Amino acid sequence: MASEEIAAPVERDRLPVVNDEIAADENRYRLIQILGDGGYGTVFLSQNSQNRNIAVKTEKYSKSMLHIEVNVLKAANAAKCKHFCQLFDYGTCKPDYVYVVMTLLHKDLHKLRSDMPERKFSFSTSLRLAMQTFNAIEELHSIGYISRDIKPGNFAPGHKATGEGRTIFMYDFGLARRYLDKNRNIIPSRKEVGWRGTTRYGSIIAHKRQDLSRRDDLESWFYMLIEITRGSLPWRLVTDRAQVYAAKLAARQGDGRAAFLSDTPPQYNMLLTWIDALVFEDTPPYSKFYNILEALREEKKIRMHERWDWEDETSTVTSKSETEQHRK
């Protein structure tokens, strides 16, 4: 009896590689260089059919959360949000990967800070970053979403080739979630949930495994603010999540709070107090935060259009490093 041939298994989740070309309905995208990669996906510097440089983000078909990113960017573009990438295209190459085509950005803030002396920015740069990233978070909240993963690696200045180098963009919305229903009412808390976010920047509520809200985005933003201003957080070298939680609690009281906020303006103490007073349903007092930051800018005589710290650092760097971004 003749043996039956067994068909070879179909390979799935094969991500594209450099020099591949993605053929979409109305455009083609040539993948030129890897900008960032992770377990489930890769981001490429790419060119479209008109030889315009853009970013193409790809994720494995079976693991992709890019549909969330697409929904966020669609809503942000419709609302003309200033701090969000333009969504040019998206699609699926079954059964391998999903892709999103968007604005090309510069290095992210995590990488830019790592390049700085003492791993921190000047106060001028850090304060202006605080203002723009806070504005980006408010824009995200205004379209009905929370990030649940606010961190320096999810913000980047625009690429100088696009003329948007002075604007800070928020990106990577794989953990984002709607907090408003279709009637723009707040979706009730689900009480206990799994961990969401990045341990270093996660909120106290995240450590308690409770549902996150707008206040938690602001708490993560505050940790980011302290880090880019001072150069590090007290729990920077701690990997155990329970110990990080304990360190964040200690940063709220007595000597621990004084150490946490050392070398920062006294106004930052007020910001932390306001954040800690918020509860799940609260709309953050965005204007109060802006007023504090703006008053601080005027007090320090900082002009909004001063050069960013990295602009001097990158003026002679190769085009490859100039296009690095989208840290996974």
Secondary structure, 3 states (H helix, E strand, C coil): CCCCCCCCCCCCCCCCCCCCEEECCCCEEEEEEEEEECCCEEEEEEECCCCCEEEEEEEECCCCCHHHHHHHHHHHHHCCCCCECCEEEEEEECCCEEEEEECCECCCHHHHHHCCHHHCCCHHHHHHHHHHHHHHHHHHHHCCEECCCCCHHHEEEECHHHCCCCCEEECCCCCCEECECCCCCECCCCCECCCCCCCCCCCHHHHCCECCCHHHHHHHHHHHHHHHHHCCCCCCCCCCHHHHHHHHHHCCCHHHHHHHCCCCCCHHHHHHHHHHHCCCCCCCCHHHHHHHHHHHHHHCCCCCCCCCHHHHHCCCCCHHHHCCCCCC
